[in-house]
Amino acid sequence: MLTFGRFDRSFVIRMVRDFFLVLLAMIFLELAARLVITLYRFNFQEETATRVAAERLATDITSIMINSGGPVAARTIYPILKKNNADLGFAIAIQPAPVTVTSIESMFGFKPRGLQPDWAEGRHHEFTVKLRAETLCLKCHYQAKVGEVLGQVTVRNYWSSHLAHWLEEAQITTVFGMGDILLRTIVLFLLLKLRMEPLLILRAVVAQLAKAGADLSHRAPVNSDDEFGELAHDLNLLLERINHIFEDLGSVLAKVIALNHRFVQVHGQTSERYARVMSDVTDLAKTTFRNQKSDPLLSEEWLHSVEALLAALQHAFENHPELAELESRTNQVLLPLNQLSQRARGLFSDYEALGDRVITLSSNLHEFSHFLEEMGILEEKMQGIAELGQAMLERMRHTPTPS
């Protein structure tokens, strides 16, 4: 249902207001144009019109004098001529010559006055026509001669009369124009009110969608096949796309959260395994170096002493043949001792290699701890990204109402 209140502070009211003001301005422009045209005509055309009016008036007076009873009828006709010319915007004066005054006064017994000039002040055009005696005129103007001036007709065309006529037209135009403007404005308002209803429905749908906790599954009804109907259809398509985007974004965020959860588990398991391996490597290193110090066979001094003794006996047996019998007896002892020395030398080398490998492994494990720290940092960043994405999605779905 249409209500006026729904249009408050809307562009419809502003549009109707602007339409009203434009029409009002057009009326004033029209009046101004008429005033300019009136002024132009007065300046460039009314001088000729004044001359024509004066000549016509002189012709009329001449006809009256000849055909309508002469000076007696003139006293009745002059006021009518004055009024008729005043209606046309002209002020007239009819002044008899002295010869006319004396002739009429002596023949008819009254003094002809004509229409004496009663000029007003103001801008004007003026034209005067001399009335000259004809043969028929001499019956009344017996003292005059043919061709003699019997009087003169003067016509003035005042700017004030044209301005008054313009003001009268302006009043009529303003009254009827205002009525026309009001009628047109009301019709425009009703048409806009009717045609803008689909847009108001769209506005209500958008306002509902903009509120916090709005259901994005809501759709705008398509009630027309014009631009508003197309706009409602496009809005529904946009809402469909937004819903799909929200669903895809929610799915991506769910996967990110699940991946982050798994990443946390793997990081925890890796940290535990690293701690155990590091503990084992540390124990192995301690055991290796402790055994190397505590095992007599791994003593560097003992190994050198045995090797020196074996070398001295071998040298003595080679340089003293008489000790051959002693050599055969001692071979049973020296041979196992020599084997033990070689075995000790091999163990010593093995322990050194094992120590080097333990040191290398410990160094590698220490470097691996750096990757664990990086994994922890990545875990925090991923958690922050997931929380930020959830907050953004929540804001998009539930936009707070502005205060």
Secondary structure, DSSP 8 states (H G I E B T S, - for coil): ---GGGGTTSHHHHHHHHHHHHHHHHHHHHHHHHHHHHHHHHHHTHHHHHHHHHHHHHHHHHHHHHHS-HHHHHHHHHHHHHHHHHHTTEEEEEEE-HHHHHHHHHHHSS----B-----SS-EEEEEEEEE--TGGGGT-TTS-TT-EEEEEEEEEEHHHHHHHHHHHHHHHHHHHHHHHHHHHHHHHHHHHHHTHHHHHHHHHHHHHHSTT--TT-------SSHHHHHHHHHHHHHHHHHHHHHHHHHHHHHHHHHHHHHHHHHHHHHHHHHHHHHHHHHHHHHHHHHHHH-GGG-HHHHHHHHHHHHHHHHHHHH-GGGHHHHHHHHHHHHHHHHHHHHHHHHHHHHHHHHHHHHHHHHHHHHHHHHHHHHHHHHHHHHHHHHHHHHHHHHHHS-----
